[in-house]
């Protein structure tokens, strides 16, 4: 069972709460992180959807269709309330295997269909991809570090192993997410694309999702920073 903040009770979402659905690769790391924001504000509802049959982007795409689109779907994206869906993925080998582009095209198609299906709703980015290179842990890294690592050797170790070494005790999911604003700034400052417009090493699009979440919880995080000093 995923544990969340232990500082105070969970707030029930209001009737008009903004919903953020997160379809992710991880069954533990990502859900543990996003659980921090669940119930932090009554104006925001964060719903994490972990994988079932596989973790590559195409499997997540099929998972999203099952959850949001198929006849037996369990969630509905309410465009009138500005709900969003985010695919949180690692670069891994998925890019070289051609599994990320179809996911991005699917999101583009879904976004373009909004105004075709709902005349009264202005098109917006309801479906999004937040890719991290090399993995989600670079986003966690930026919660506490301002600059990319200089001593990481991809050919020798996984970034997850390196991250555990540079952060003794590991990432504290009950405390460190309070630095969301700092993570956004650090990730945005160090964001780069290569000559092929692909995500550069140590870059993450998570600051885009983080910015959306921050817009609803900034005041609550400021309060938590005093409580969880």
Secondary structure, 3 states (H helix, E strand, C coil): CCCCCCCCCCCCCCCCCEEEEEEECCCCHHHHHHHHHCCCCCCEEEEEECCCCCCCHHHHHHHHHHHHHCCCCCCCCCHHHCCEEEEEEECCCCCCCCCCHHHHHHHHHHHHHHHHHCCCCCCCCCEEEEEEECCCHHHHHCCCCCCCCCCCCCCCCCHHHHHHHHCCCCCCCCCHHHHHHHHHHHHHHCCCECCCCCECCCEECHHHHHHHHHHHHHHHHHHHHHHCC
